[in-house]
Each structure stands twice: as C-alpha cells, then as structure tokens.
C-alpha cells in the first residue's frame, strides 16, 4: 500500500476540528524529554494551556510549566484531570505508560492522544515480538534465538554460534539497563548470572533474546504515524554506555547529538524508503494498528551495511532533547493533525534547522545505581554565566524540599546546545554544562567526538 498525500485545505481542517478554540495539552512523564516537549508545544499559537503529569519541580522553577503531581497510571485520576482541565490532546512520553495501556484508556474516554495502544506498544515492550515484526518486514537484521529458561540460554552460549559475539536482551522493558553486548562466552555467562540474580526486579528475567553482535556505529531514527500516513522526523546518535569509549553497562542514555553525521544522503534515503516505509506498510497489511512515534534503532556496520537492531514506540530520551530544539514547524499542529489522521496535511509544516545539536546529561554519582546506591540529595547550582551560552536546560530527577533544587534520581539535568558545526557546538556545549553542578555528578566527556 502506498501512502498518498491529500489535497485538502489545512486551514479548513483546523477550523473544523478546533472550532476557533485553542488546545489544552497534557504531557505524561517526568523527565527532560517531557520538559523539552513542554517548552516546544507551549510555543504554538494553537495552544492555550499546557500541563505535565506528574512532571518535576525543575520544569516549574525554570520555565513556569504547570505540573500536576499525580500518577498517570492511576487511570481514574488521569481521566478526571483531563476532564477538569478540558484537555484536547495527551502526549505520552515513557514506554511503561504505553505498555500499561494508557492510550487504550484515553481512547475509551474519547480523549485524543499521541502514542500507540497496548497492542502497538508491544513493538517495544516485547523484544521477541519486535523481532517477529522486523523479520516479517524482511529487514536486514541480526540472527537471533529466543529462550524462556536460563538453562536453555546457557546451553546456547556454550555452543557460541556467532564468532563476533552476542547481545543478550531481556524480552521485557528494563529502562535500557538489560542489554548486554558480549564479546566472549565468559561475558555472556556473567550477564546471565547477573540477570538470574534479578537485581532489576524483572517479571520474567529468564525470557531472553540472544542475537549475533554487530560492530559499527549505532543511530536512532524517528517517524510519526497517524495510522494511515507517516512523517519521517529526524535521526540522532545516543550514547547509552556508562563509560567513555562506549564501554561499560548500558544505561538510559548519557548524551545525544543530531543529525547523524556518519551516514550519506543515499543511506538516509535507503533508511526512509527501505526500512521506515516498509515497517509502516507491513503493519498496515497485517492489520496491526500503530499511531504514534516509531523509534528505530539501527547500526551502520564496519562493512558499511545498515541493519535494524530494535524497535521502540516513543521519542527517545535523550535523543528527543537533541531533536526537538531543531524543529522549526509547529509541533502542536503536527500532533493535532496526527491524532485526527490528517498527517498528510502538515508534512510541509515539519522542518528541521540546519543546526548541529548536542545534548549532554549529568547524572548522580554511582549511576545507574545497580551495584551501588545513587549518591543523592545534593543542591544543584546554576551559575549565572550559563545563560550567556543560549543553551537550553532541561530537568529530570530533581526535588525541592527547601530553598534549592536537589538531585533525587539517576539522570538529573541535561543541556542542549545548537551550533553551526559539530566542533563548535561541542566546545560550547561542554562550557555551558560546566556551569550547572552538584556534588559527585557524573558526565561523559566524549559525547559527539
């Protein structure tokens, strides 16, 4: 099935759907991703009020964003909040809300929302399901095997079928912390022993996908779908490993940049036409509804091939913080068209600046907090010189028990800097984030090198 562009008047569509009124938007989530979304969406002339639930105090302190301190997974309360604030559209940030079926609940209550239903969210919530879809699309990807017991997985590792190593993934969500690239059998057995002890408190830690390991450069691409049409949004590079040189355990992500600078224009076209388009086409042909943002993790191997590593169903964090400041169009208008299945009307509205964007993350000491407890509750100091860099500051895990913001979780603050080229932007980015500090913070020094 080919996607067609409709010839319909955009202003007429907006007049019919909005009826002369502005939108009230509710964003669900707590992190810098939601902070960056809130700042962007609030700037739209189509938006009246914007709320983040539960959000964090840093958003309010820095940008006067109104936060509603309630749990979005309390669905009864969520529907009440939507009614009390006459919410026109909900934008869902994190994957666990999608897995829990928040979109299904909103749909049942006739509340428009950006994000896939629980069925569509399986593309992220189940690695084995995502692999089935990748294979159904006949995309270039890693060979893989699925196991439901540690004994089966260990027997497979004993055979060591992939000479370049393996990647072990838990089938369920784990905030990016249950992915283990293993160069040698000993590495794989250590990873399995770690999962068997279950410090991540997974429901089914023995349900594993074990794939062949590729070497190369990893990138993320994002596309927005309204269920009929789609829009290719942007690409970015995320730094997930804890240590510099992309070593150490996987984390939620400690930095990102956009656009990707190691793929050619021809490779970007290949990704859009032979991967993104094929996924949406295959989903439609198999009657799998997907509305929302599709996040595709790819690798450009050392041999120069583009391979699909994984699928996810929302904006990446921290990739979103690198991409959103580059968006020049009206994102609220684009999301509004998407929830009304009229994305084709606003494709020309979506534009990205030519700027290079770098997002840096400062995390608490001992991050990601698996082997040692996070070093928490230190005051965050923002030097007034920070503002001379025209960088954007986004908050994640912060609280304000007294007169100052303090760190209260893993990833604490992020700074996004735009510039004309990678080298200039990188220098400015590190200078800017050096003005935001707290005790025993952790910052990777090699983002965008």
GUVOVO-279305 format. One record per residue (C-alpha): z, y, x; residue in one letter. Coordinates in Angstrom, 3 decimals. Layout:
        Z        Y        X code
        Z        Y        X    A
...
// end
This chain:
        Z        Y        X code
    0.000    0.000    0.000    X
   -0.992    3.420    1.337    X
    1.220    6.426    0.789    X
   -0.585    9.262   -0.986    X
    0.116   12.994   -0.923    X
    0.274   14.510   -4.404    X
   -1.382   17.791   -5.278    X
    1.432   19.371   -7.272    X
    2.857   22.880   -7.130    X
    6.150   22.887   -5.201    X
    7.490   25.975   -6.928    X
    6.810   24.405  -10.312    X
    8.707   21.291   -9.253    X
   11.706   23.344   -8.066    X
   11.665   25.417  -11.245    X
   11.618   22.286  -13.406    X
   14.369   20.413  -11.517    X
   16.720   23.267  -10.637    X
   16.105   25.334  -13.790    X
   16.777   28.546  -11.925    X
   20.166   27.415  -10.644    X
   21.284   26.774   -7.077    X
   22.633   23.432   -5.880    X
   26.206   22.377   -5.213    X
   26.137   19.789   -2.412    X
   28.807   17.279   -1.400    X
   28.631   15.638    2.051    X
   30.628   12.453    2.616    X
   32.097   11.852    6.073    X
   34.477   13.173    8.706    X
   32.599   13.674   11.958    X
   30.457   16.077   13.961    X
   27.405   14.594   12.216    X
   28.704   15.836    8.862    X
   29.722   19.156   10.443    X
   26.156   19.708   11.692    X
   24.695   18.660    8.322    X
   27.016   21.060    6.507    X
   26.016   24.030    8.652    X
   22.311   23.298    8.181    X
   22.384   22.593    4.443    X
   24.608   25.580    3.716    X
   21.992   27.905    5.242    X
   19.469   27.051    2.475    X
   18.803   29.737   -0.152    X
   18.774   26.892   -2.704    X
   22.453   26.097   -2.086    X
   25.300   27.714   -4.000    X
   28.336   25.764   -2.809    X
   28.831   23.035   -0.218    X
   31.789   20.698    0.288    X
   32.598   17.931    2.775    X
   34.777   14.989    1.711    X
   37.065   14.375    3.475    X
   35.685   16.415    6.389    X
   38.081   17.719    9.031    X
   40.109   20.850    9.657    X
   37.872   21.832   12.591    X
   34.924   22.437   10.251    X
   37.047   24.739    8.150    X
   38.610   26.589   11.091    X
   35.323   27.202   12.898    X
   32.774   27.611   10.097    X
   34.808   28.051    6.898    X
   33.379   24.835    5.464    X
   35.326   23.763    2.401    X
   36.721   20.241    2.817    X
   38.134   18.021    0.068    X
   40.797   15.803    1.597    X
   40.166   12.673   -0.465    X
   38.894    9.200    0.420    X
   35.232    8.815   -0.657    X
   35.821    5.074   -1.073    X
   38.152    5.882   -3.964    X
   35.169    5.868   -6.287    X
   37.067    7.092   -9.338    X
   38.242   10.136   -7.386    X
   34.763   10.677   -5.954    X
   33.223   10.858   -9.431    X
   35.983   13.230  -10.529    X
   35.283   15.503   -7.551    X
   31.571   15.528   -8.378    X
   32.323   16.466  -11.984    X
   34.909   19.126  -11.133    X
   32.543   20.848   -8.691    X
   29.294   20.348  -10.665    X
   27.760   18.518   -7.702    X
   23.956   18.471   -7.762    X
   23.449   16.168   -4.774    X
   25.561   13.978   -2.484    X
   24.614   13.357    1.159    X
   26.240   10.262    2.676    X
   26.983   10.244    6.415    X
   28.595    6.980    7.609    X
   27.340    3.438    7.247    X
   30.561    1.928    5.920    X
   30.364    4.089    2.784    X
   26.832    2.809    2.189    X
   27.891   -0.795    2.752    X
   30.679   -0.318    0.203    X
   28.142    0.686   -2.445    X
   28.840    4.408   -2.792    X
   25.193    5.101   -3.722    X
   25.317    2.433   -6.440    X
   28.360    4.144   -7.964    X
   26.744    7.567   -7.800    X
   23.541    6.217   -9.366    X
   25.527    4.642  -12.198    X
   27.005    8.073  -12.899    X
   23.624    9.860  -12.745    X
   24.547   11.770   -9.563    X
   21.646   12.247   -7.148    X
   22.327   11.154   -3.576    X
   20.717   10.701   -0.166    X
   21.231    7.151    1.069    X
   20.302    3.552    0.231    X
   22.051    1.313   -2.270    X
   24.205   -1.564   -1.049    X
   21.104   -3.780   -1.038    X
   19.149   -1.356    1.137    X
   22.179   -0.759    3.356    X
   22.064   -4.430    4.392    X
   19.442   -3.341    6.915    X
   22.417   -2.069    8.892    X
   25.411   -3.950    7.532    X
   23.904   -7.340    8.455    X
   22.170   -7.818   11.792    X
   20.723  -11.136   10.667    X
   19.249   -9.542    7.525    X
   17.751   -6.717    9.588    X
   16.196   -9.273   11.920    X
   14.624  -11.074    8.953    X
   13.029   -7.813    7.826    X
   11.832   -6.981   11.346    X
   10.213  -10.403   11.574    X
    8.802  -10.090    8.042    X
    7.113   -6.875    9.172    X
    5.723   -8.760   12.207    X
    7.034   -6.079   14.548    X
    7.359   -6.569   18.297    X
   10.979   -7.570   18.844    X
   13.332   -9.834   20.778    X
   13.578  -13.571   20.177    X
   16.912  -14.351   18.576    X
   19.248  -17.024   17.242    X
   21.942  -16.718   14.568    X
   25.286  -18.578   14.744    X
   28.292  -18.860   12.466    X
   30.754  -20.548   14.851    X
   31.851  -19.734   18.387    X
   31.258  -23.367   19.380    X
   27.581  -23.102   18.441    X
   27.278  -19.798   20.270    X
   28.907  -21.170   23.425    X
   26.637  -24.216   23.416    X
   23.660  -21.888   23.186    X
   24.916  -19.794   26.113    X
   25.323  -22.969   28.179    X
   21.576  -23.549   27.780    X
   20.834  -19.909   28.886    X
   17.301  -19.805   27.433    X
   16.441  -16.189   28.337    X
   16.128  -15.547   32.066    X
   16.601  -11.767   31.723    X
   19.924  -12.206   29.938    X
   21.102  -11.961   26.337    X
   22.504   -9.401   23.924    X
   25.329  -10.568   21.659    X
   25.750   -8.707   18.343    X
   28.215   -9.292   15.544    X
   26.482   -9.686   12.211    X
   28.744   -7.127   10.518    X
   29.410   -3.444   11.091    X
   31.649   -2.569   14.041    X
   31.019    1.155   14.724    X
   28.740    0.293   17.632    X
   31.552   -1.432   19.532    X
   30.474   -5.067   19.099    X
   27.227   -5.172   21.029    X
   27.315   -6.866   24.427    X
   24.380   -6.871   26.878    X
   24.986   -9.831   29.200    X
   23.132  -10.311   32.465    X
   24.717  -13.686   33.291    X
   26.345  -16.596   31.425    X
   29.809  -15.517   32.641    X
   29.304  -12.110   30.984    X
   28.342  -13.821   27.727    X
   31.344  -16.153   27.743    X
   33.658  -13.170   28.359    X
   32.082  -11.354   25.420    X
   32.544  -14.394   23.181    X
   36.184  -14.753   24.261    X
   36.747  -11.072   23.501    X
   35.264  -11.462   20.020    X
   37.196  -14.677   19.418    X
   40.452  -12.804   20.006    X
   39.172  -10.316   17.393    X
   40.693   -7.022   18.590    X
   38.094   -5.209   16.442    X
   39.571   -6.885   13.333    X
   36.213   -8.121   12.042    X
   35.948  -10.195    8.863    X
   33.682  -12.808   10.439    X
   33.730  -12.349   14.228    X
   32.003  -15.703   14.794    X
   28.894  -14.667   12.825    X
   26.673  -13.629   15.702    X
   23.094  -12.761   16.535    X
   22.172  -13.600   20.131    X
   18.913  -12.107   21.373    X
   16.910  -12.013   24.553    X
   17.683   -8.923   26.620    X
   15.061   -6.337   27.499    X
   15.214   -3.805   30.316    X
   13.909   -0.296   29.789    X
   14.660    2.975   28.043    X
   16.164    2.954   24.535    X
   15.260    5.546   21.905    X
   16.086    6.266   18.272    X
   13.614    7.359   15.586    X
   14.433    8.623   12.090    X
   12.445    8.707    8.864    X
   13.374    9.863    5.359    X
   12.162    7.821    2.359    X
   12.200    8.642   -1.355    X
   11.332    5.051   -2.307    X
    7.616    5.817   -2.619    X
    6.762    8.113    0.261    X
    8.325    8.815    3.640    X
    8.613   11.551    6.218    X
    8.878   10.923    9.955    X
   11.705   13.209   11.027    X
   12.391   13.074   14.764    X
   13.256   10.980   17.788    X
   16.171   11.147   20.197    X
   17.935    9.345   23.036    X
   21.564    8.270   22.555    X
   23.993    7.423   25.370    X
   26.089    4.568   23.996    X
   27.634    3.060   27.097    X
   31.060    4.282   28.125    X
   30.308    4.800   31.803    X
   27.747    6.801   33.711    X
   24.599    4.960   34.678    X
   24.709    3.281   31.241    X
   27.352    0.829   32.373    X
   30.479   -0.415   30.638    X
   31.138   -1.279   26.993    X
   29.186    0.082   24.060    X
   30.714    2.970   22.140    X
   29.775    5.076   19.142    X
   27.785    7.343   21.468    X
   28.768    9.971   24.050    X
   25.740   12.225   24.086    X
   22.136   12.575   22.989    X
   19.001   14.600   23.509    X
   15.843   15.301   21.523    X
   12.882   14.997   21.694    X
   12.323   11.804   23.688    X
   10.548   12.699   26.922    X
    9.548    9.257   28.223    X
    7.023    8.322   25.530    X
    3.473    9.652   25.331    X
    1.880   11.221   22.258    X
   -0.111    7.993   21.842    X
    3.102    5.936   21.912    X
    4.692    8.274   19.352    X
    1.664    7.725   17.102    X
    1.994    3.958   17.597    X
    5.659    4.132   16.567    X
    4.849    6.135   13.447    X
    1.841    4.102   12.312    X
    2.558    0.589   13.547    X
    6.341    0.465   13.163    X
    7.742    3.090   10.759    X
    4.855    2.886    8.284    X
    4.781   -0.910    8.422    X
    8.511   -1.173    7.650    X
    8.292    1.009    4.531    X
    5.110   -0.734    3.402    X
    6.678   -4.187    3.807    X
    9.846   -3.150    1.959    X
    7.773   -1.936   -0.986    X
    5.585   -5.033   -1.029    X
    8.699   -7.218   -1.161    X
   10.350   -5.081   -3.878    X
   13.199   -4.020   -1.595    X
   14.175   -0.511   -2.659    X
   15.032    1.860    0.144    X
   15.817    5.527   -0.418    X
   17.448    7.496    2.344    X
   17.214    7.769    6.104    X
   15.949    4.838    8.136    X
   17.104    4.789   11.761    X
   15.067    2.516   14.032    X
   16.335    1.657   17.500    X
   13.501    0.949   19.932    X
   13.084    0.228   23.601    X
   10.236    1.076   25.919    X
   10.384   -1.851   28.310    X
    9.772   -1.694   32.036    X
    6.371   -3.232   31.254    X
    5.551   -0.253   29.010    X
    5.809   -2.092   25.674    X
    7.528   -0.653   22.590    X
    9.910   -3.178   20.974    X
   12.171   -2.934   17.911    X
   15.835   -3.560   18.705    X
   17.642   -2.769   15.466    X
   17.582   -1.029   12.082    X
   20.168    1.316   10.607    X
   20.365    3.249    7.368    X
   21.626    6.789    8.084    X
   21.445    9.601   10.603    X
   22.779    8.529   13.964    X
   25.879   10.046   15.474    X
   25.441   11.765   17.988    X
   21.625   11.878   17.570    X
   21.930   13.959   14.395    X
   23.739   16.715   16.293    X
   20.793   16.947   18.718    X
   18.123   16.791   15.987    X
   19.489   18.938   13.139    X
   19.629   22.211   15.144    X
   15.888   21.706   15.879    X
   14.972   21.537   12.178    X
   13.267   24.757   11.102    X
   12.450   23.861    7.485    X
   14.809   23.956    4.501    X
   16.621   20.625    4.760    X
   18.291   21.055    1.359    X
   14.874   21.498   -0.273    X
   13.564   18.412    1.538    X
   16.560   16.290    0.468    X
   16.230   17.590   -3.107    X
   12.583   16.518   -3.178    X
   13.531   13.113   -1.759    X
   16.139   12.329   -4.429    X
   13.529   13.260   -7.057    X
   10.835   11.024   -5.485    X
    8.713   14.067   -4.636    X
    8.900   13.970   -0.849    X
    5.131   14.376   -0.625    X
    5.514   17.965   -1.867    X
    7.629   19.114    1.075    X
    6.141   17.344    4.081    X
    4.667   20.613    5.330    X
    8.092   22.229    4.952    X
    9.618   19.961    7.601    X
    9.149   21.418   11.056    X
   10.950   20.998   14.372    X
   11.301   23.651   17.026    X
    9.750   23.007   20.419    X
   13.174   23.455   21.994    X
   14.819   20.769   24.053    X
   18.196   19.895   22.501    X
   21.173   18.286   24.234    X
   24.400   17.232   22.545    X
   27.446   16.454   24.705    X
   30.593   14.715   23.457    X
   34.161   14.987   24.695    X
   36.322   12.004   23.797    X
   40.032   11.303   24.067    X
   41.448    9.638   27.157    X
   41.153    5.816   27.156    X
   38.193    5.975   24.748    X
   37.105    3.758   22.946    X
   40.742    2.662   22.681    X
   40.241   -1.100   22.644    X
   42.077   -2.114   25.821    X
   44.439    0.883   25.933    X
   45.688    3.251   23.271    X
   43.836    6.525   22.939    X
   45.552    9.499   24.564    X
   46.066   11.724   21.531    X
   47.649   14.877   20.114    X
   46.780   17.414   22.813    X
   45.912   21.035   21.956    X
   42.215   21.932   22.102    X
   41.495   25.161   23.964    X
   38.248   27.074   23.367    X
   37.594   29.736   25.987    X
   36.016   32.883   24.533    X
   33.271   32.536   27.179    X
   31.963   29.528   25.214    X
   30.281   31.843   22.730    X
   28.091   33.518   25.345    X
   26.008   30.331   25.613    X
   24.810   30.394   21.961    X
   25.642   26.689   21.764    X
   26.881   25.037   18.573    X
   30.329   23.439   18.443    X
   30.991   20.502   16.107    X
   34.320   18.810   15.436    X
   35.130   15.163   14.746    X
   38.610   13.702   15.240    X
   40.871   16.731   15.045    X
   44.003   17.764   13.164    X
   46.063   20.973   12.947    X
   49.740   20.115   12.458    X
   50.896   23.543   13.694    X
   49.011   26.511   15.081    X
   46.355   24.729   17.180    X
   43.755   22.018   16.693    X
   44.639   18.743   18.435    X
   42.676   15.582   19.190    X
   43.552   12.717   16.838    X
   40.899   10.054   17.476    X
   38.136    8.818   19.750    X
   35.263   11.293   19.791    X
   36.784   14.749   19.394    X
   34.276   17.574   19.872    X
   30.579   17.919   20.526    X
   28.458   20.802   21.782    X
   24.726   21.185   21.114    X
   22.610   23.420   23.319    X
   18.920   24.294   22.919    X
   16.606   25.482   25.667    X
   13.030   25.672   26.889    X
   13.152   22.560   29.067    X
   15.408   19.671   29.983    X
   16.740   21.006   33.278    X
   17.585   24.486   31.977    X
   19.151   23.103   28.814    X
   21.224   20.519   30.660    X
   22.714   23.119   33.019    X
   23.574   25.413   30.101    X
   24.977   22.520   28.019    X
   27.460   21.411   30.679    X
   28.514   25.002   31.331    X
   29.124   25.521   27.612    X
   31.177   22.369   27.058    X
   33.297   23.179   30.120    X
   34.785   25.982   28.001    X
   36.185   23.517   25.411    X
   39.062   21.442   26.784    X
   42.066   19.245   26.039    X
   44.300   17.069   28.203    X
   42.867   13.805   29.629    X
   39.499   14.326   27.927    X
   36.519   12.133   28.772    X
   32.970   13.435   29.299    X
   29.965   11.583   30.673    X
   28.357   13.694   33.397    X
   24.882   12.114   33.289    X
   23.558   12.936   29.810    X
   19.852   13.869   29.888    X
   19.418   13.108   33.594    X
// end
